[in-house]
Amino acid sequence: MTGVAADWHGNLFAADCYNHRIQTLSSDGSFLTNFGSRGDGPGQFAYAIAVADDGALFAVDIGNGRIHKWRPAEP
C-alpha cells in the first residue's frame, strides 16, 4: 500500500500499488470493495490516494503521469 485516505463517513480508501487498485474498507476495517487494474486506460492506475472535503476521491497515477477523480454518489 502506498496511500490511505478516509471520507467523511469514516470509510477508508487504500492504494494497493502492487495490485494496481484501490481497496475500500468500512470504518471498522471490514472490506467493502475494490476497483482499478493495471494499465493506462480509464480506471487503470496505481500508487497514491486522497479524499477531498466534498468527498471526491483522487488517485495519483504516478506510472501513467495523471490524476483520476471520482465523485461520491448523490444521497
N, C-alpha and C positions, 0 to 999 in steps of 0.2 A: 504494500500500500504506500502511496506517496502523498496522499492528502485526505483529510476528513473535514466535513462541514456539517452543520446542523441547521435545520429550518426552524420556523417559529413554533412548530408542533413538537419539536424535540426529535424528529426523525434524523437519522444520520446518513450521510452520503459519503462513501469511502471509495476513493480512486484505487482500483485494483490494477496497477500498471502491468503486472506480469500476464494478466488475462485480458487486458485492453477493454475494461468495462467499469461501470460504476455499480457498486452494491448499495442497496438501500436497506437500512435497519430501523426498527422502531426505537422509541426512546428507552425501552428496556433491553435493547440489543438483539431482539428477535429479527430474523431475516424476513424481509418483505418482498424484494425483487432485485433484479439486476438488469442492466441494459448496456449495449455497446458491444463492439467486437473490433478485432484488429483490421486495419485498412485505412484508406484515405477517402472513403465515401461518406455520405450522411450517416451519422450515428456510429461511425468508426473512428476511434481515437485512443488516447492514452494519457495518463500521468498526473494532473493536478485538478483540484476542485474547490469551489466556493459557493456559498449561498448568499444572495443579496438580501437587503432588508425587506424587499417586496416578495421574497420567496423564490425569485428566479434562481435557477441553478446554472453555474458556469463551470465548464470543464476546459482547462487549458491543455491543448493538444500539442505538446512540445514536438513530438515526432513529425507532425504534419504542418506545424507553424500556423495554427489557427486556434480560435476560441469557439466553443459550442455553447449555446444558451437554450435552456428550456424554461418555460413559464409554468407556474403552478396551475392546476385545473381550477376553473371558477367554481366556487361553492354553490 
